């Protein structure tokens, strides 16, 4: 595909590619970010912020026409907005504003939105500079080196780590976290079978287990004996029939080892899983989070920043529902979209006759979803074959695919598959900016 063939551009996109707005580094700025995308194109953004609003924004890129158009439009959309609103400018916003790009160039607005967001995060991590500092910068004619406008401790290794993290994440189209405020509700079972279902449907899928103290994903997939390999640049996930898997369980010498860590060390490991693991190009990354609303789920949400949403898991009884409500509140406080609620262990399915017996109270998840205003994705019964599959290290939805319970699990992935419906579409239109 010739991405520089202007015949494939909309009129607006062609104008921004030929005459990019706000091109070139700012001499005085408050934040900077640089990301290299999966296509090899790099993009830099500079922001000058006044009273919380982006007063000026500029960019440079070594990419082709779509990269120029995307960077130009991103800076145009950012100017005059508050930093928090600029962080929400996404791939779709840039694509729609351009009105159309050559087929296959959707990664360019994604690179622009990720770099713009990284520049905003860079700004939010520093105190405002004094007018004297800015005057000094101007008098020195500073060309806009990346360390300007950040705390000294962020000028080296930490800044590079952030850019490395963003360069990994920009190759993953959709990121979904599986949460529960209560332990023992089958959250890992749901995560494993969601990831497997998405992979069976032909998607490129990664499964990240960040349950530091109880990493059960290796056992559920029969990978207990696997160990992570890597080099000086990256760790490589374990691959099972196309599904890429990473878990702390792969790093332990023995399954009996206890991980006794405090918060900062746990955050460091989660950051390493995201920034050092060579996930490659993925359609979906499913993240199995530990129960509760503590360090691990908070770290994931803060580090990734642009999660597509959360799948919340509960069981029918009141004692679980009370805790799971807290997960929904957690998502809303973090402005994390909630894809929906899954009610696990909804009745016992007899493997011989198929009759369902209600062992726990019934309908608690559906009622909670209604009360909390979230989508109810479905109910999964207690099926002995689910436990059998987990103990044997096999994904239930794959190895018992013909069962009614497996079909229920496959139905639950449909709203996640529908995330692609919000991806950039061709022939969109928007007023010229």
HELIX and SHEET records of a PDB file:
HELIX    1   1 UNK A    6  UNK A    8  5                                   3    
HELIX    2   2 UNK A   11  UNK A   18  1                                   8    
HELIX    3   3 UNK A   65  UNK A   78  1                                  14    
HELIX    4   4 UNK A   83  UNK A   86  1                                   4    
HELIX    5   5 UNK A   91  UNK A   98  1                                   8    
HELIX    6   6 UNK A  106  UNK A  124  1                                  19    
HELIX    7   7 UNK A  131  UNK A  140  1                                  10    
HELIX    8   8 UNK A  152  UNK A  154  5                                   3    
HELIX    9   9 UNK A  157  UNK A  169  1                                  13    
HELIX   10  10 UNK A  187  UNK A  200  1                                  14    
HELIX   11  11 UNK A  217  UNK A  220  1                                   4    
HELIX   12  12 UNK A  248  UNK A  251  5                                   4    
HELIX   13  13 UNK A  263  UNK A  275  1                                  13    
HELIX   14  14 UNK A  295  UNK A  304  1                                  10    
HELIX   15  15 UNK A  318  UNK A  333  1                                  16    
HELIX   16  16 UNK A  364  UNK A  372  1                                   9    
HELIX   17  17 UNK A  384  UNK A  391  1                                   8    
HELIX   18  18 UNK A  396  UNK A  399  1                                   4    
HELIX   19  19 UNK A  404  UNK A  412  1                                   9    
HELIX   20  20 UNK A  414  UNK A  417  1                                   4    
HELIX   21  21 UNK A  418  UNK A  422  5                                   5    
SHEET    1   A 3 UNK A  31  UNK A  36  0                                        
SHEET    2   A 3 UNK A  42  UNK A  50 -1                                        
SHEET    3   A 3 UNK A  53  UNK A  61 -1                                        
SHEET    1   B 8 UNK A 238  UNK A 240  0                                        
SHEET    2   B 8 UNK A 243  UNK A 247 -1                                        
SHEET    3   B 8 UNK A 205  UNK A 209  1                                        
SHEET    4   B 8 UNK A 282  UNK A 288  1                                        
SHEET    5   B 8 UNK A 172  UNK A 179  1                                        
SHEET    6   B 8 UNK A 309  UNK A 315  1                                        
SHEET    7   B 8 UNK A 338  UNK A 349  1                                        
SHEET    8   B 8 UNK A 356  UNK A 357 -1                                        
SHEET    1   C 8 UNK A 238  UNK A 240  0                                        
SHEET    2   C 8 UNK A 243  UNK A 247 -1                                        
SHEET    3   C 8 UNK A 205  UNK A 209  1                                        
SHEET    4   C 8 UNK A 282  UNK A 288  1                                        
SHEET    5   C 8 UNK A 172  UNK A 179  1                                        
SHEET    6   C 8 UNK A 309  UNK A 315  1                                        
SHEET    7   C 8 UNK A 338  UNK A 349  1                                        
SHEET    8   C 8 UNK A 376  UNK A 383  1                                        
SHEET    1   D 2 UNK A 229  UNK A 230  0                                        
SHEET    2   D 2 UNK A 235  UNK A 236 -1                                        
END                                                                             
